[in-house]
Amino acid sequence: MTRPALAPVDLYGRELVTDSGAILARSRDGRSWPLPLQRYLGPLTDADRDVLARSVAPVLDVGCGPGRHVLALARRGTLALGVDVSPVAVRLARAGGASVVQGSVFDQVPGAGTWATALLLDGNIGIGGRPTALLARLAALLRPGGLVLAELEAPGVASGRAVIRLEAEDVVSDWFRWAHVGADAIEAHASAAGLTLTETWERDGRWFACLAR
């Protein structure tokens, strides 16, 4: 039986509310991986704390989801703003006390050219399927000397563009463009975007990079 299809943002929002923990992302070649919604909705992990400790205010969290990073930064007195296309994620983030705007990072963003740090966590390097263009956009939003703190896939993971969809038990999303970038592939994207790779590190099985404008 063919499952009905929703817009990706609608399926993602529905699963954030129900917190079923059963949503997958699947590429056209059949590869699939779980979307860790419980991590997005839960408290900070040690890996989260590690990357946030490297951030410098003011901080822009791109694809902030329910806002756990923005809220954690605000609670420590760090000026931070989240941006996300999902109205459900924005509503949840604001309900938790996070400062978040709804929209795409490729559209108008408050404070363009003044951000000291841009966060690109939870796989958001894949947004739009064009990691170099995404990093170039973030470089334009940063002030001189600003940083991008990006979460990546492990070294050796095949990097490149993909077409994927989200899948729940009773419904799937429409297909959309995404990208996979391993820790050993980020330097080329950073350089093409006018950024310099200064560090990569691993914490609890998650990989990160610091890119400087």
Secondary structure, 3 states (H helix, E strand, C coil): CCCCEECHHHHHHHHHHHCCCCCEEEECCCCEEECCHHHHHCCCCHHHHHHHCCCCCCEEEECCCCCHHHHHHHHCCCCEEEEECCHHHHHHHHHCCCCEEECCCCCCCCCCCCEEEEEECCCHHHHHHCHHHHHHHHHHHEEEEEEEEEEEECCCCCCEEEEEEEECCCCEECCEEEEECECCCHHHHHHHCCCEEEEEEEECCEEEEEEEC
